[in-house]
């Protein structure tokens, strides 16, 4: 491992290999945070290896402009998987984002804790990712379409995605969405979401249902554990 490769990021305690995490329509940095997620069976880490990263990037490909062009699920066998250093860079950024989100939301959920130790370490990881694969503006224009701006880069799709998500992280925490960032406090949940509607309390309808069931159980079983 050379000096430019970050040390392997630790998986969250108790995290297990997972099916692809649910995509909730959140900003890309939040979707990356939520590759650590949980259900009634336990907590999952959806970025354990190169195959996990490739599947996650394909699932969000269309969210990039221009798209990464990684192909759909049928391309899995023909498109080279990301290398291990790429996986570690995404894991480092993911864990840094979770630390930043915990600071911003005053999140005290023990199962949601990030292995990144503090704010300074998280900020450093984001800034390294921003600088990893710089892009530049490029004019796209042909006779059949109006002129448009595109991103130019000499880097591969994984590197471009890493830096793009890091750039969007800066926008998230310094822009209007920062005030809406929330930790989901439904029973067992470890995800984050941006509260775009004042009545939204949970990251998903499933978490809302679990929270209502837990409240009902507590009302009828005072002093008992949640269902």
ABEGO torsion letter per residue (X at the ends): XBAABBBBBBBBBGBBBBBBBBBAGBBAAAAAAAABBBBAAEBBBABABAAAAAAAAAAAAAABOBBAGAEBAAAAAABBBBBAAAAAAAAAAAAAAAAAAAAAAGBABAAABBABABAAAAAAAAAAAAAABBBBBBBBBBAABBBBBBBBBABBAAAAAAAAAAAAAAAAAABAAAAABBBBABBGBABBBBBABAABABABAAAAAAAAAAAAAAAABBGBBBX
